[in-house]
């Protein structure tokens, strides 16, 4: 299953609302997870099962979608949110990742 | 508290075999539904899923690397081992192990810090 994220990068200001999309090449139901990665660090789980917020993750992060189209939304972007975001499908092996979306400061 | 930590060589020569060990604590790989996976990331590039082993010894490999990978577990030592044969400079990457939670969505909820492996002569 191919996972395609868009955009590959985007610029935003603190306080903005941003949306990242992830498209699967076939139906993955709601088996879609989102991760955040900052330079030099391991990825961190943000959203699982398309829309469930991982414990400890701020509620300004949210996920939606099912089937083949998914979105990650960050409202009121904070300085610590500037990072790279990856989607990953867990419906069927191999459990592929998207190519990543880098969120940069405008 | 759940932790995972990768260990292995930092430098490997082309054509050699790479052996990486993931040592974890805070959960058991004999618990139904639990699995541990390996993911790598070449410098400046995206995450690439490599392999996964389940509590019942089932496993999956990336199709593009299947012929070169072997994943095993030692439940008594709380370790998962990934073996990659015939390495090439393109295998230079940070290698992560992660626990896959047996939950709706089956996410990787805990990750090791990663270990950078360089393939060079």
Contacts between the chains, C-beta under 8 A, distances in Angstrom:
chain1	res1	chain2	res2	distance
A	30	B	104	7.6
A	30	B	105	7.0
A	31	B	105	5.9
A	31	B	106	6.7
A	32	B	105	7.3
A	33	B	105	5.7
A	33	B	107	4.2
A	33	B	108	7.4
A	35	B	47	7.8
A	35	B	108	7.6
A	37	B	47	7.8
A	42	B	96	5.8
A	42	B	98	7.9
A	42	B	111	4.0
A	42	B	112	6.6
A	42	B	113	5.9
A	42	B	114	5.5
A	43	B	39	8.0
A	43	B	47	6.7
A	43	B	96	7.6
A	43	B	108	7.5
A	43	B	111	6.0
A	44	B	111	7.6
A	45	B	107	5.2
A	45	B	108	6.5
A	45	B	109	5.1
A	48	B	101	7.8
A	48	B	103	6.9
A	48	B	104	7.3
A	48	B	105	3.7
A	48	B	106	8.0
A	48	B	107	3.9
A	48	B	109	7.6
A	49	B	103	7.7
A	49	B	104	4.4
A	49	B	105	3.1
A	49	B	107	7.7
A	50	B	105	7.2
A	52	B	104	7.1
A	52	B	105	6.6
A	54	B	107	7.6
A	54	B	109	7.0
A	86	B	46	7.0
A	86	B	47	5.6
A	88	B	47	7.7
A	88	B	49	7.5
A	88	B	107	7.7
A	88	B	108	7.4
A	90	B	100	7.6
A	90	B	105	6.1
A	90	B	106	4.2
A	90	B	107	6.6
A	93	B	52	6.8
A	93	B	60	3.7
A	94	B	49	5.5
A	94	B	60	6.4
A	94	B	61	7.4
A	94	B	62	5.0
A	94	B	63	6.3
A	95	B	37	7.3
A	95	B	49	5.0
A	95	B	52	6.9
A	95	B	60	7.7
A	95	B	106	8.0
A	96	B	49	5.8
A	97	B	39	7.6
A	97	B	46	6.3
A	97	B	47	4.4
A	97	B	48	6.9
A	97	B	49	6.1
A	98	B	46	7.4
A	99	B	46	4.7
A	100	B	46	4.7
A	100	B	47	7.4
